[in-house]
Amino acid sequence: MSTGDGFDVRSLAVTYRSGHHLPTHVHPWAQLIYARSGVVHVIAAGRLWLTPPTRAIWIPHGTDHEIEFKGEAALRTLYVSAGRARTVEPVVRMLEVAPLLSEIIVHIVNVGMLDPQRPQHDRLAAVLMDLISGARPVDLILPLPRDPRALKLAQHLRSAPSDRQSLQSLVTATGASLRTLQRCFAEETGMTIEAWRQKARLVHSAAALGEGASVMDASLGCGYESTSAYIAAFRKQFGVTPRRYRFHSDTAETANGSGASTG
């Protein structure tokens, strides 16, 4: 499993300010992107992934991706050699970071690198991959349209989830008709604009809940005037109420701890 330099898991701990952007890039190693604070926006495989604390993104090696940070993000990321990563399905996915996985990530960051020639490092890397493979997938994902006009609308909808303007008003700035954009969204994302807009709002609110926002604040922040309507829509989308989702995130964050060093 060893790479040329003898290591098959590397780590990085760094804190990024809100709004920091890492443009499209690619790694020869797989990457596990995990932040213990802040929300990480990852664009990869034609999709947008919003990652609050207690969630992570698995990026297979050789996958183009870009990253943007919302809120001060304490990044704890791992790079895994292709040989070590072969036990994980080679697709981009979001996964739930259970307390044990969180502790192992932080421990590896403190160690720095794992050398498979050292038995304790080899065992630790094997457990890491088992936990990543078995982690529960999470649907905080938005497929992105390819058409530049449709993508412009999608970028506005995701960046301003509380905007209550009608779609007819919003499409004026794209240079295309609503009918044309509806066709683009249907063909390129598999969703209507209305459905995409609602999911964008709910994904945004889920990230806010993961950051500790109240149900009411999350509801207002994503454009819902009625908290009851928001709760119903959230439950339909994610299969759990916002309160339970928030409780789960709070419980996981408490178990994970919040005082990791950025060094």
N, C-alpha and C positions, 0 to 999 in steps of 0.2 A: 504493500500500500504506500510505501514511501515515495515521495517525489525526489527530485535530484538533490535537494538540499537536506533531505532527511525528515522533513516535517510534513504532516498531512492535514493539520488544522492550525490555522492562524487566527489571531483575534485583533480587534480594534475597539478602543474605548475613547470616545470624543463627544463633546457637547457642541451642538450647532445652534445658532440663534434662529429665531423664527424668521421664515422667509428665505433662508439659505437654500440654494439650488445647486444640485450636482447634475450637470447636463448628461445627455445620453452617453453611456460608456459600457464596456463589457469586460468581464474578468475570465481568465482561463480556469479559475476555481469557482465552485458553487458558493453562494453567499446566503447566510441567514441574517436578515435585517431585523433588529429588535431594538426598540427604544423604551427605556424605563420611565420616560416622561415625554410629553409632547406627542404630536401626531405626525406620522410619516406618510407622505403621499408618494407612491411608487407607480410609475407608468412602465409596463412591460407586457409583451405579448398582446399588444393592442387593447389593453385594459388598464383602468385606474384602480389602484388598491389603496385604501385608507387604513392605516395601521395605528390604532391607539395602544397604550400600554396594555399588557397581557395578551397581545397578539404579535405575530411575527410574519415575515414574508420569506419564503424559500425561493431563491433565484438559481436555477441550474447554471452550470458553467456554460459560457459562450452565449448567454442571453443578453441582448441589448436592454438597458433599463436606465431610467432617470429618476432622481429622488428630490423631493422638496420637503422642507420641515415647517410645521406649523406649531408655534409655541416653542420654548426652549427644549430641545430634544437631546436627552442623554442617551446617545447611541451606544449599543453594545452589539457588535456584529462579529460573526464568525465566517471565515473563509475555509472551505473544505475542498481538498483535492478531489479530482475526478474519480480516482480509485476508491477513496473512502466514501464518496457520495453515491457510489453505484447502487447502494441498497435503497435509495430514495427515488421515487418516481420522478423522472426528469421533466417536470412541468412546474411552471410558476404557480404557487398556491399560498394562501394565507392560512395560518394555523394558530390554534389557541396555545398560549404558553402557560402550561400548568406550573405550579410552584417548583416542582422538582426540576423541570427543564430550565426555568429561570435561574435557579441556584447553580445548575451545571454550567450554563452560559457564563454567569458571573465568575464562577470558579476558573473556567478556562481562560477568561479575560485576565484574571489575576496571574495565572500560570504563564500566559503569553502565547506559547506554541506547544503543540503536542507532537512528540516524536514516537512513531509507532514501534521503534526499536526498544523503547522503554516500556516494560509490561504494564505499569500503572497508567501510562499515557494511552497505550493501546486499548486498555479496558475502558478508560474514560471516553475515548472517542467512539468506541462501539456502543456504549450506553447512550451517548449523545445521538447517534444516528438512529438507534432504536426509538428514542423518544420523539425525534423529528418524524420518523416514518409513521408512528402511531398517533401523532397529535391530531386532534379533531379539527377538520377544516372549517373555516368561517367565511360567510358570504358577505364581506364588505367590499364588493367588487362592482365596478361599472365598466361595461364594454364601451369602447370609444369608436365613434364613426370615423371613417377615413376621409370622406368628402370634406374639404377645407371649410365650406360654409356650415355644414352640420357640426363639424368639430368646434368652430367658433361659438356656435350656440351652446354646445355641450360644456365648453369651458366656462361660459357665463353662468350656466345653470349650476355647475358644481362650485363655482367660486362665490356665488351670491344666492345661497339656498333660501334665504328669507325674502327674496324679490318676488312680489306677488303680481307683477305685470302679466298681462295676458300673453300667450304665445304669439299671437298676431302682432303685438307691439314689439316683442323681442326679436322676431325674425327680420324685421325691417333693416336692422343693422348688418345682417348677413349677406344681403344682396340676392337672396333666393326667396321663393314663395313658400308659404307654409306647406302647401301640397308637396312641393319638391323635397323639402326637408323631412316631411313625414315619410316619404318613400326612402330617402337615404337612411334614416334611423331604422326603419323596418328591415331594410336589406342588409345593413352593415352592423347593427347591434342586436337584431331580433326583437326589438322593443319599439313601441310607439314613443313619441316624444313625451307624451303625458306620463307614461309608465316610467320612462327614464328619469324624468324630472322628479317624480315622487321617490324613486329609489335613491336618487342623488341626495334628496333632502333627508331621507331616513338614514342613509349611510353617514352623512354629515352628523346627524344627531347621535348616532351610535358612537362615533368617535368622540363627540362631546361628552356623552355619558361615561365613556371610558376614561376621560380626563377629570371626571368628578362633577360634571354639571348636574343640576337637579332635573327632574323630568319636565317641569314647567319651563325651565330655561332652555332645555334641549328642544322642546316643542316650539317655543317662540323663535329660537335661533334658526330653525329650519323652515319657517314660514307657515306653521300651523297656528290658526287663531283659536281653535278648539283643542284643548288637551285631550279630551275623550276621543276625538277623531284621530289625533296623533297616536294615542295608545293603541287604538284598533288597527291602524295602518301598520304600526311598528310590529305588533304581534303577528299580523298576517304575513309580513315580509320575513321576519326572523324567527317566528315560532315561539317567542317569549315576550313578556311585557317589558317596557323600558325600565321599570323599577327592578325587576328581577335581573335584567341585563346589568344594570348599574350596581346592584348588590353583588353580583358575581364578580364584576370588575373590581369593586372595592375589596372584596374578600381576597381575591387573587393578589391584588396590589399589597394588601396588608401582609399576606403570607410571603410575598416576594421581598418586601422591604423596599425602602425608597432612598437609601443612603449610599448607593454604590459610588465609588470613586470614579472620576473621569480619567484617571491615570492608568 
